Amino acid sequence: MFRRRIRNKLVLQTSEADDVASPSTSTTTERSTHATAEQHVCYACREPITTATTHILISPTQDTGDERRFHFDCFKCYECKLPIDPKSQTLYFSSARKQEGDIKQEQYPFHKSCYDQHFGWKCVVCEQTLPTVAMNNGSTKFEYLKHPFFDKERMCPHHARGTIRRQEQETQQFRQEDDNIGVTTTEETEIGEIRRCAGCHRFEPKFASSSKHFVDVGDSDTGRCVCLACCRTLVTTSDEAIPLWERVLNFFEGPLGLITDEDSISGVSRQSLKSIPVILVGLNALNDNMKKHSDGVHHKSSQIMTRGLCLSEFCGHTTESVAVTAILCLSGLPADLTASILAHECCHAFLKLHPNFRYGKHLPLMVEEGLCQLVAFLFLNDGLESCDTSTEDDNTPSDAKLRQYFKFCIETDEGIYGEGFRFAARAYAEMGMQELLYYIALNRDFPPIND
C-alpha cells in the first residue's frame, strides 16, 4: 500500500528579506532646538544647517553608523519621497541603492508601510505583503507559513486560522535567533481556509486572479485539487497509466534485475506482473477498497493519505499461495508521482508473488514499506526520462523541480515509511538490491549497518 505521508511541515518563520538589513524600530531620533558653535551639513542635500535652525538628529546606530543631521524637509522616505515625522511615525533605516545599477548600498529612512512595500515578500494566497512582527532584539521581520520545499511558497499566518480546531497537528518549539518560533505540522490537504495541491502541496492562490486558481480533480466532496504545474502531466484514466506501468516493469527487469521474461519457479516473471490490472480510482473508492481488503499489515492513520493499494487473495486452501488481483492508484496526480506510486505497488506485488516471501509470513511493516519506498525513490531517480527544467513562470515549478519534490517527500518522511526507507537506502548502498532482498528473505529485517 502506498500511503505517502504528506510533507506539509509548515514553519511559522520570521525572516529578513533577501539582501535587506534588519530595520530598526528603535532608531533614536532627536530634534536639535538650539544652535551649536559647530556648523552642520544636511546628510541629504549636503547644504549647511544654519545656526539656530531646528533640524533632525539621528543618533549613531548599528544600521546608520555615524550620526546624521537633516533639514526637516529633507528627511524623506526613500520609497514614497514624503517627509517622515520621527515624533509621530515609526521610521526604518535599511539598505537600498541610491540609483539603479549602483553596486554600493546606502542606508535610507522608510515609513513602516513603505518599507513593507519596498522589501516585502508577497503572500502567494492573497498577493499582499507578508505581515511583520517585532523581535526581542528590537528589529522587525516578516512572519509567514512556508512550504517545506518550495522557497517562494509563503503564506500569511492568518489564512491558517481554524486549522488547530479542525485538523490534527503537532507543534514543536525550537530556538532561532534567541526567539521562540512555532513549527506547525499538518498532514491534511487544507490549511485553514486554503486548499493545497494534491501533487506538490503548494498553497492555492485563493484571493489572487482566477487564472491562478487550482483545478478540481472531480473527487466528489473530497475537495482535492491540483495546481497548474501538476496539470501539465496529469494522469486521470487507467489507459493513461498503462505506459507508466510498462516503464515500471522495464525498470524492474533492467536496472533492478528482479524479474525475467520467462516464468520461473524461483522468481517472478514480467508477464505475471504485466497481467495485473492497473486501475486509477478516486480517493473515496481507494479508501473503501482499503477498508474492505486490509489484511492487517497496513494500519489506518488519519495523518497519512492513501495513494495506492495492491489487492491480493489466497489461492485454494493454503496461505502459501497468493494471486495479486489488482493494483489501484489514485487518479488526478502528475505523471511522475503516479509512476512512483505504481513502482511502490509493483514492489508489493513482487513480494507477494515471489516464493521467498510467503504470503502467510508477513514482513514487518517498516521493512516492507521501506523496501517499496526505496524502489519508488530509485525509479524517480533512474527509471524516468529526463524532464524539462524550464518554465514560463518563475513562480511555477518546472517538471524537474516537481520530481525533486517527490523524492524529497520520500527522503524526509518522518513516519514508519520514511524510517524504513532510510534503513533500506543505507543497506542498498552497501550491498545492492539482490543481496538486500536475499538477506531480508532469510532474516525478515534489514541488515545492521555500521555508521
Residue pairs with C-beta under 8 A, 6 or more apart in sequence:
1 290
1 297
1 298
1 306
1 308
1 309
1 310
1 345
1 348
1 369
2 306
2 307
2 308
2 309
2 329
2 341
2 344
2 345
2 372
2 376
3 298
3 301
3 304
3 305
3 306
3 307
3 417
4 304
4 305
4 307
4 341
4 409
4 410
4 413
4 417
5 187
5 303
5 304
5 409
5 413
5 414
5 415
5 417
5 418
6 187
6 188
6 189
6 201
6 304
6 305
6 409
7 148
7 149
7 201
7 408
7 409
7 412
7 413
8 148
8 185
8 186
8 187
8 188
8 191
8 196
8 201
9 148
9 183
9 184
9 185
10 145
10 146
10 147
10 148
10 160
10 183
10 184
10 185
10 186
10 191
11 145
11 146
11 148
11 181
11 183
11 184
12 143
12 144
12 145
12 157
12 181
12 182
12 183
12 184
13 143
13 144
13 145
13 146
13 176
13 181
14 133
14 135
14 141
14 142
14 143
14 176
14 179
14 181
15 141
15 142
15 144
16 22
16 141
16 142
17 119
17 120
17 121
17 142
19 95
20 94
20 95
20 119
21 63
21 93
21 94
21 95
21 107
22 63
22 94
22 139
22 140
22 141
23 63
23 92
23 93
23 94
23 110
23 115
23 139
23 140
24 61
24 62
24 63
24 92
24 93
24 138
24 139
25 90
25 92
25 134
25 138
25 139
25 140
26 138
27 58
27 59
27 61
27 63
27 64
27 91
27 92
27 93
28 58
28 59
28 61
29 56
29 57
29 58
29 59
29 86
29 87
29 91
30 56
30 57
30 58
30 59
31 54
31 55
31 56
31 57
31 86
31 87
32 54
32 55
32 56
32 57
32 69
33 54
34 52
35 51
35 52
35 53
39 48
39 49
39 50
39 51
40 48
40 49
40 55
40 69
41 47
41 48
41 49
41 69
42 48
42 49
42 55
42 69
42 70
42 71
42 74
43 58
43 68
43 69
43 70
43 74
44 70
44 71
44 74
44 75
44 76
45 71
45 74
47 71
49 55
49 69
49 71
53 71
54 72
55 69
55 70
55 71
55 72
56 69
56 70
56 71
56 72
56 75
56 86
57 67
57 68
57 69
58 64
58 67
58 68
58 69
58 70
58 93
59 67
60 66
60 67
61 93
63 93
63 94
63 107
64 93
64 107
65 107
72 83
73 83
75 83
75 84
75 86
75 109
76 82
76 83
76 84
76 109
77 83
77 84
77 109
77 110
77 111
77 114
78 96
78 108
78 109
78 110
78 114
78 118
79 110
79 111
79 114
79 115
79 117
79 118
80 111
80 114
82 111
84 91
84 109
84 111
89 111
89 112
90 111
90 112
91 109
91 110
91 111
91 112
92 109
92 110
92 111
92 112
92 115
92 140
93 107
93 108
93 109
93 110
94 107
94 108
94 110
94 115
94 119
95 105
95 106
95 107
96 105
96 106
96 107
96 108
96 118
97 103
97 104
97 105
97 106
98 104
98 106
110 118
112 132
112 140
116 129
116 132
117 129
120 129
120 130
120 142
121 129
121 130
121 142
121 144
121 154
122 128
122 129
122 130
122 154
123 129
123 130
123 144
123 154
123 155
123 156
123 159
124 152
124 153
124 154
124 155
124 202
124 203
124 205
124 208
124 395
125 155
125 156
125 159
125 194
125 203
125 204
125 205
125 206
125 207
125 208
126 156
126 159
126 205
126 206
126 207
126 208
127 205
127 207
127 208
128 156
130 142
130 143
130 144
130 154
130 156
131 142
131 143
131 144
131 156
131 157
131 158
132 140
132 141
132 142
132 143
133 140
133 141
133 142
133 143
134 140
135 141
135 177
135 179
136 178
136 179
137 177
137 178
143 157
144 154
144 155
144 156
144 157
145 154
145 155
145 156
145 157
145 159
145 160
145 184
145 191
146 153
146 154
146 155
147 153
147 154
147 201
147 202
147 203
148 412
149 404
149 405
149 408
150 200
150 202
150 397
150 401
150 405
152 395
153 202
153 203
155 191
155 194
155 203
159 191
159 192
159 193
159 194
159 203
160 184
160 191
160 192
160 194
161 192
161 193
162 192
162 193
163 169
163 184
163 186
163 191
163 192
166 192
167 186
167 187
167 188
167 190
168 186
168 187
168 188
168 302
168 303
169 184
169 185
169 186
170 184
170 185
171 182
171 183
171 184
171 185
172 183
172 185
173 180
173 181
173 182
173 183
174 181
174 183
175 181
187 302
187 303
187 304
187 305
189 195
189 196
189 198
189 201
189 223
189 224
189 305
190 196
190 223
191 203
193 206
194 203
194 204
194 206
195 204
195 206
195 214
195 223
195 225
196 202
196 203
196 204
197 204
197 214
197 225
197 226
197 227
197 229
197 230
198 217
198 224
198 225
198 226
198 230
198 332
198 333
199 226
199 227
199 230
199 333
199 334
199 337
199 402
200 227
200 229
200 230
200 334
200 397
200 402
200 405
202 227
202 229
202 397
204 213
204 214
204 225
204 227
205 212
205 213
206 213
212 228
214 225
214 226
214 227
214 228
215 225
215 226
215 227
215 228
215 231
216 223
216 224
216 225
217 224
217 225
217 226
217 236
217 331
217 332
218 282
218 332
219 282
219 283
219 284
219 332
220 282
220 284
222 282
222 283
222 284
224 283
224 332
226 234
226 332
226 333
226 334
227 396
228 396
229 391
229 396
229 397
229 398
229 399
229 402
230 333
230 334
230 337
230 402
231 334
232 334
232 399
233 334
233 335
233 336
233 399
234 332
234 333
234 334
234 335
235 241
235 244
235 280
235 331
235 332
235 333
235 334
235 335
235 338
236 280
236 331
236 332
237 280
237 331
238 278
238 279
238 280
240 280
241 278
241 280
241 329
241 338
241 342
242 278
244 335
244 338
244 339
244 342
245 274
245 278
245 342
245 346
246 274
247 339
247 383
247 384
248 339
248 342
248 343
248 346
248 379
248 383
249 259
249 270
249 273
249 274
249 346
250 383
251 343
251 378
251 379
251 382
251 383
252 258
252 259
252 270
252 273
252 346
252 350
253 259
253 260
253 261
253 270
255 378
255 382
255 383
256 375
256 378
256 433
257 433
257 434
258 267
258 268
258 350
258 433
258 434
258 437
259 267
259 268
259 269
259 270
259 273
259 350
260 267
260 268
260 269
260 270
261 269
261 270
261 271
262 269
263 269
263 271
263 272
265 355
266 355
267 354
267 355
268 350
268 353
268 354
272 353
273 346
273 349
273 350
273 353
276 324
276 325
276 326
276 327
276 349
277 325
277 326
277 327
278 326
278 327
278 329
278 342
279 326
279 327
279 328
279 329
280 328
280 329
280 330
280 331
280 338
281 289
281 328
281 329
281 330
281 331
282 330
282 331
282 332
283 305
283 306
283 330
285 328
286 306
286 307
286 308
286 309
286 328
286 330
287 306
289 309
289 311
289 328
290 298
290 300
290 306
290 309
291 300
293 309
293 311
294 300
295 312
295 362
296 362
297 362
297 365
297 368
298 365
299 365
301 415
303 415
304 415
304 417
306 330
307 329
307 330
307 333
307 341
308 327
308 328
308 329
308 330
308 341
308 342
308 344
308 345
309 327
309 328
309 345
310 324
310 327
310 328
310 345
310 348
310 349
310 352
311 324
311 325
311 326
311 327
311 328
312 322
312 323
312 324
312 325
312 349
312 352
312 359
313 322
313 323
313 325
314 321
314 322
314 359
315 321
315 322
315 323
319 358
319 359
319 360
320 358
320 359
320 360
321 359
322 352
322 353
322 359
324 349
324 352
324 353
327 342
327 345
327 346
327 349
328 345
329 338
329 341
329 342
329 345
330 338
330 341
333 341
334 402
336 380
336 384
336 387
336 399
336 402
336 403
336 406
337 402
337 406
339 379
339 380
339 383
339 384
340 376
340 377
340 379
340 380
340 406
340 410
341 376
343 375
343 376
343 379
343 380
343 383
344 372
344 373
344 375
344 376
345 372
346 375
347 371
347 372
347 375
347 376
348 368
348 372
351 357
351 363
351 368
351 371
352 359
356 437
356 438
356 441
357 363
357 441
361 444
362 368
363 371
363 440
363 444
364 444
364 445
365 416
365 420
366 416
366 419
366 420
366 423
367 420
367 423
367 424
367 440
367 444
367 445
367 446
368 420
369 416
369 417
369 420
369 421
370 417
370 419
370 420
370 421
370 422
370 423
370 424
370 446
371 420
371 424
371 437
371 440
373 410
373 413
373 417
373 418
373 420
373 421
373 424
374 421
374 424
374 425
374 428
376 410
377 407
377 410
377 411
377 421
377 425
378 428
380 403
380 406
380 407
380 410
381 407
384 403
386 400
387 398
387 399
387 400
387 403
388 398
388 399
388 400
389 398
389 399
389 400
389 401
390 398
391 397
391 398
391 401
397 405
410 418
410 421
411 418
411 421
411 422
412 418
413 419
413 421
423 446
423 449
424 436
424 446
426 449
427 436
427 439
427 446
427 447
427 449
428 436
430 447
430 449
431 439
431 447
436 447
439 446
439 447
440 446
